[in-house]
Amino acid sequence: MDTEYRALQQGSPSPWRTADGVSSWGPAQHQKRQRCQGSSSDQAGSSSSSSLQISEPEPQQNQEEDYYVEDDCDAYDEDDYDFDEAEFNLHLADKFDDLDLPPGVEANVPWLQKIPPKEVVKQPPISITADENANKYDKFKQFDTVQTFSDHHYAKNSHEEPTRAWSKRVQHDWKLLENDLPAYIYVRVAEDRMDLLRAAIIGPKGTPYHDGLFFFDVHIPSAYPSGPPLVYYHSGGLRINPNLYENGRVCLSLLGTWDGRGCEKWNPAQSTMLQVLVSIQALILNEKPYYNEPGYESFATTPNGQLLALKYNDDTFLYSCRTMLYSLRRPPEHFADLVAGHFRVHGHTILAACKHYMAGNDIGSVVPEEEEESASRSAPKAKPGVIRTIPLNRRYAGSFDTSLKVLYEDLLMEFNVKGADTRKFMIEKLKKDQPAGT
């Protein structure tokens, strides 16, 4: 079984199958086979499960050259700004301390924590192509410039000739992004169109968005910073949050798209692009997004409200899995290396979480280690110190399990192509698909 799995991972046929499913024979066996072409054993040897044959990963886009805008007239001059990085970070954190968040909703962001070294995949390189893709992922910067965007949502928006003040402010924001991006946010800005920016945000742990990749296109209008930027979410037609619409609308008070009470408003003198991205990661992609809906926070202490919040998390995780497939199959421009590398590293964790949730555990709960997984499937566990008041059979008619099983199979094959550590799950699938009695 291990031999067959390694063959699948390497994108090559198994020792007893060729690429077209026909048995592989030595010289002696070929002679014997010619004498027995009509035998049933030969027919049996020629039938195989072509569905498990995995194609080689698609070539990824080349890494963009490192570049920073230089302009004799509009170049950013640090002397024009009396900028204290430590003071700015403290000021940004203070903005979130006084926000009146719904009960149970927390900001899941380590404040301006620099991203840790990318996790090392223990599995040895599968092929030269996979190894090259891993190197591209390791070298993928949190912040970088690109020439242009051809698929940007705001690419067709007219853009006036930038003024000196606008250019300086945009480059000032770029410098903040380059130096102070918190963990798990990646940004690309356009050389030819300084008004265009694209960001990828990784869903925080402990939420229904964990390990997902969510993409946002940003347009900086000519009136900036007098007014906020325009932000579009790549939804794929799915509404995964009350603040993220199917049409790409991002509902956030800082952007002027929501007029809630006690919320942070855009301040031309203090608000920045960095603050916008941190707000999306911390306040929108949170542990209990159901309560993001205006007025729903009043139900946070009621059993029915808690039940609805858990059900919303179930649906949200399903949408997050579909978003993963959408990104894998159609990665946004300049982020193909990040998409392939991210799911190569995190594919095993995502698949383990799928099985953990299908066993009845809450979305976002800690997935046990390998040796503890069998014990965890006996019954769902509440978080330490939390008294569960929600019935264990809260999922309706098994629709969640049925949908997640389909998504799990699709993710398994996609992650396998990208070179993720799917060994355990592929062996389980092979055993499950093996005919009884063989």
N, C-alpha and C positions, 0 to 999 in steps of 0.2 A: 504493500500500500504506500509506503514511504517513497519507493522508487517511482511509482506512478505519479505521486504528488509532485516530486521534484521535476519530473518531466513536464507536468502541466505548468509549473511555475516558470520553467525555462523557455516556455513557448515552443517546445519540441515534442514530438510524439513519444509515447511511453515505449519502454523496451520491447513490448510485444505488439505495438501498433505503429503503423506509419501514419503520416499526416492525413491520408485519405481514409483511414480506418482499417486498412488491410493488414493482416498479420505480417510481422517481420520474421523472415526465415533465414537460416544459414544455408550453405551450399547443399549439404546433405538433405536438409528439410525441403529445399526447392525441388530436388530430384524426386523425393518421395511425394511431394505435393503434385507434381506433374502426373504422377501415376495415379493419383487419387483425387483428381479435380472435382469429381462429382460427389465426394464424400460430404456427409453432413457436418463433420468437424471443420472442414474448410469453410463451409457456409457460416458456421458459428464464428469462426475466427475473423470473418470479413465484416461482421456487424459490431458496431461500437457506438458509444454515445458521443456524437460529434458536438453536442452542446457544451461539453466540458473542455473542448480545445480552445485555447486562449491565443488571441493574436498578439503580436508584438506591440508594445506601447507606441503611440504615434509620436513622431518627432516633435519636440517642443520648439517654441520660438526662441531665437537667439537672445541672449541677455543684452539689454540696452547699454550703451556706453554711459559711463558716469559723466555727468554734465551739470554745470551750474551756470545760470544766466549771468552774462556779463554785458554791460551796456555802458559806454562811456558817459552817456547823458543820464540814464535812469538807474545806474548801478546803485545797489544798496550800500549806504554809508552808515557804518555802525556808530559813528560819532553823532549822527542825527538822533539817536535814541539812547536814552539813559536806561538801559535794560539790565535789571538784576534778576538772573534766572531763578535763584532760590526764592526771592520775594514773589516772583510771578507764579511759581509752582504753589506756594502757600496760598496766594490769592485765589488761584484756580480751585484748589481743594476747598477753600472756605465757601465758595459759591454753592457747593453741593451739601455742605453741612447743615444749612438752614432750610433746605427744601422740605416741603411737607409731603413726603411720599406716602402712598397708601400703606396700611398695616401689612407687614409681612414682605414688603417689597424693599429690596436693598440694592445699593449700587455695587455691582460685582466686579469692580475694577481696582487693582492695586494702584494707588495714585502715582502716575507718571513713572511707574516702574519700567526700567528699560527691559526689553524683551530678553529672556534668558537664552542661552545657547540652544539651538534647535536640537531636538531629541535625536539620538543616534539609533538607527535601526539595527537591531542585533542580527537580523537575518543577513547572511552574506550576499554580495552583489549577485543578481540573477543573470545579468547579461551586460555586455558593454553599453548597450543603449540605456538600460536601467541605471547603471552606474553614472553615466553622463547626466541623466535626469536628476539623480541625487545631488550631483555636484552643482547643478544649476540652482537647485532649491537651497543648498547650503549657502550659496553666494547671493541669494535674492535679498536685496536690501530693504529695510523698512521704509526708507524714503529715497526716491530717485527721480530723475527727470527723463522724459521720453521725447521723441521728436514731435509726435502728434497723436491724436486719437481719431480713428476712422469710424468707430462704432459708439462714440460717446453720445449720450442722450441729448446733450446741448450743443453738439457740434455744428448744427445748422443755425443756432442763435446768432444774430448779428452782434458784432462786437466793435464798438467805437475805438478810434485810436487812443491808446491808453495815455493818461496824463502822467506827469512825473510823480505826483503825489500818490496816484493809484498804484503805479509800478513799485514805488518804495514800500507801500503798505503790504502789497501782495508778497514781495520778496521778504519782508519782515515776517509775515505769516509762514512762509516757506521755511525760514530759518528756525522758527519755533517747532515746526513739524519735524524738521531734520534732526533737531537736538533733543526734543522732549516727547516724542511719541510714546505713549504707554505700551505695555506689552500687548501683542496680538492685534495691532493696527498697522496696515501697510498702505502707503500712499505713493501715487505716481502723478506728477504734474507735467504739463505739456510745454515744450520749448517754443513751438510755433504759436500756441494759444495759451498765454499765461492765465486766461480766465477759466481754463478747464482743469479739473482735478478728478482723480478717481481713487477711491479708498476701498480697501477690503478689511472687514472686521471679523475676527474669529469669535464665535459664540462662547461666552464665559462658562466655566464649569459650574455645576449645580443648577443649571437652568435647562429648559427644553431646547435651547439653542446650542448646547455644548458641542464643540468640535466642528460646528458648521462654518461655512464661509459665506459672508453676506457683503454684497457689493453696492457701492453708492457712487453716483456721478454728481459732481458739483460744478456749478457755474458761478463765477464771481462777477457780478454786474459792474458796470462802469461807475455806479453810485457808491460802491463799496468803499469804505466801511460805514457810510451813513445808513445803509440798510444791510440786512443779512444776506448771505449767499442763497442760491437756489440749490436744493438737494433732491435727487431722484434715486429711488431704490429699485434695483433690479429684482423684481418680484417673481418673474416667470409666471405671472397670473395668479399667484398665491398670496393670501393675506395671512401672514404668520404672526401678526401682532396688531392690536387695536390702533397703534400709531404708524403702521406700515401697510399701506393700501395696495390692492391688486394693481392699480394703475400707476404705482410708483411714488405716490404722494407720501411724504414724511411729515407726520403731524408732531410738531415740537414747538413749544413756546419760544425758544431761542431763535427759531427760524421765522416766527411770526405766523405760523400756520395753526397755532392753537392759542387761545386767549384764556387760559385757566388762571385761577387765583393762586397767589403765592408762588408763581413760577418765574424762573429766570427769563428776563426779556433781553433783547439785543441792545447792547450798549456800544455805540461807535468808538468810545474811548478805551474800552476794556475788552469787549468780546472779540474772540479770534476763531479762526478755522479749527484750531486745536480743540477749543472748548466745544465746538459743534460735534466733532467726532467722538470726544470723550462722553458727551451727553448721550449720544446714540448708544454707545456701548454700555454705559452705566445705567441709564434711566429707561431705555426702551427694551434692550435685550436682558431682561431681569428674570428673577426666579419665578414670579407669579404674574405674567403679563395680563392675565384676565382682569386684574384690578387696574390696569392702565386705562380701561374704558371709563369715561367720565361718569361718576355716580356709583360705580360698582364697588368702590372701596368701602362703602357702608355695609356691604355684605361679607366683609372679610372675617368677621367674628361669628357668623352664623353657619350651622352645619350645611345648609343648602348652598350657601356661597362658597364654602370650601370644596364641596363636591363639584360645583360648576368650574371652579378654578383648576381642579385636578383634571377634569374632563377637557378643559381648554388646553392644558399642557399636553394631554395625549394627542389631540389634533395638531397642536403646534409642532410636536416632534415629528409627526408624519409629514407635515409640510416641510420641515427642515430637511428630512431625508430626501424628499423630492427635489428640494433646492440643491442638495449635494449632487444628485444625478444631473440636474440641469447644468450646474457649473462644470462638472466633469466632461459633459458632452459638448458644451458650448462655453468654454472659458472666456471671460472678457479679455479684450486685447491687452497685452503686456502683463497679464497675470497667469498665463498658462503654466509657467514653471512653478508658481506658488501653488496653484490648484493641484497639479500632479504630485508635487512633493508633499504638500500638507496631507493629502489623503493617503499617500504612501506611508507616511509616518503614523497617522492616526487611524488608519483603516481598521486595524485590529481592535482598538478601543471602541470604535463606533459599532462594530459588529458584536462585540461582547455586550455592549449596552443594549443593543436590540434584543438579544436573547434574554438579558436580565429583565427588560421591560415586558417581554412576552410572558415571562414567568409570573407577572403580576406586581412587580415592584414599581414604585412611584417614579415618574419621569424626573430625571435630574438627581436621583439618589445615587449614592456611591456604589459603583460596580465592584464587587468583591474580587480579590485576587484569584488566580487560576485554581489554587488548591481549595478555595472556599466557595467556588461557584456552585458545586453540586449541593451543598448545604443551603445555599441561598434560594434555591428553587422550591424548597418545601413550602414556604409561606412568605408573603411580603413582610418587610420589616419597616417599622417606623424609625425615624431619626432618634438618636439618644436624647432622653429627656422630654420627648414629645409624646403626648397621649393621643393615640389615633381614635378619632370619633367618626371617621368616614368608613362606610361599609367596604369590605374588600371586593365585593362584586359590583363596583361602581361602573365598570365598563359595560357598555350596552351591546348585548347580543353578539359578543365576540367580534364586532366590526373592527376594533382596534387591532386585535391579534391577526385577523385575516389580512388587513391592509399592510401591517408591518411585515408579515411573512413574505408577501410579494416584494416589498421594498428591500427586505433583507437579501433576497435572492439576487435582485438587480445590483445592489451595492456590493455583494460578494464578488460578482463577476467583474464589476468595474474596478474595484480595489485590487483584485488579482491581476488585472491587466496593468495597473499602475505599479505593481511590484510590492504591494503591502504584505505584511505578515499574515497571510490567510491560511497557513498550513492546517491549523486545528480545524477550522471551519470547512475547508475543502475536503479533509478526510471524513468529517461527519457527513458531508453531502454525498461523497462517493459511497459510503456505507449505506446511507439512506436510499440512494438510487440503485444500489446493487440488487438484482432480482433475488427473491427469496429462494433459499436452497442452493445458492451458488457459493 
